[in-house]
Amino acid sequence: RDELEASYGLVEGRNLSTQQVLDRGLITTTLPERLIDGDVVLKTRDEHLDRKVVTLCPGSRTACGDVPGVSFLSGFDWVRVYGCDLSDAGDYLRFRLAIV
């Protein structure tokens, strides 16, 4: 989808965790895909992805098995990548479904 904020993750009034997304068999973006998408949007639209939410990338894993999360921190003017637990869920955690 052509949107600045990742939108998938709130289903039937409930925030999904990464584990729930994986259990549903959904294919989501990987960390490299999300970082490339962010660069493309910045260069073509002069805007940053994920200013309000964190995009979780269950298609990738950190060294300790966590899921990478990516967001743009406008107060610092940089992109942040960090690990989230598979069970983390919240109104600011979202997913980008992969195009297959």
URLINCOR-V63851 format. One record per residue. RES is the residue in one small letter. PSI is psi in radians with two decimals (999 if undefined). D_FIRST is the distance of its C-alpha to the first C-alpha in whole Angstrom. Layout:
res={RES;RES}
psi={PSI;PSI}
d_first={D_FIRST;D_FIRST}
//
This chain:
res={r;d;e;l;e;a;s;y;g;l;v;e;g;r;n;l;s;t;q;q;v;l;d;r;g;l;i;t;t;t;l;p;e;r;l;i;d;g;d;v;v;l;k;t;r;d;e;h;l;d;r;k;v;v;t;l;c;p;g;s;r;t;a;c;g;d;v;p;g;v;s;f;l;s;g;f;d;w;v;r;v;y;g;c;d;l;s;d;a;g;d;y;l;r;f;r;l;a;i;v}
psi={2.59;1.39;2.57;-0.55;2.28;2.40;-0.41;2.37;-0.34;1.91;2.15;0.74;0.16;2.37;2.28;2.55;2.95;-0.73;-0.70;-0.65;-0.77;-0.69;-0.49;-0.09;0.37;2.52;2.13;3.00;2.67;2.96;-0.84;-0.68;-0.77;-0.72;-0.70;-0.77;-0.75;-0.72;-0.75;-0.80;-0.72;-0.75;-0.58;-0.54;-0.10;0.68;2.77;2.52;2.69;0.98;-0.45;-0.41;2.96;2.23;2.08;2.50;1.32;-0.27;-0.16;2.86;2.62;3.04;-0.52;0.15;-0.01;2.97;2.27;2.43;2.46;2.33;2.86;2.20;1.72;-0.54;-0.45;-0.19;0.79;2.81;2.34;2.32;2.24;2.98;2.47;2.60;2.66;-0.44;-0.10;2.33;2.53;2.88;-0.20;-0.05;2.15;3.04;2.65;2.10;2.40;2.63;2.09;999}
d_first={0;4;6;9;10;9;9;10;14;16;17;20;21;21;20;19;21;20;22;21;18;20;22;20;19;15;14;12;12;15;17;17;14;13;15;15;11;13;16;14;12;16;17;15;15;17;15;15;12;13;16;17;15;16;13;16;16;18;18;20;23;26;29;30;28;25;21;20;18;17;17;18;22;23;26;27;24;23;20;22;21;23;24;23;25;24;25;24;22;21;19;18;17;13;11;8;8;9;9;13}
//
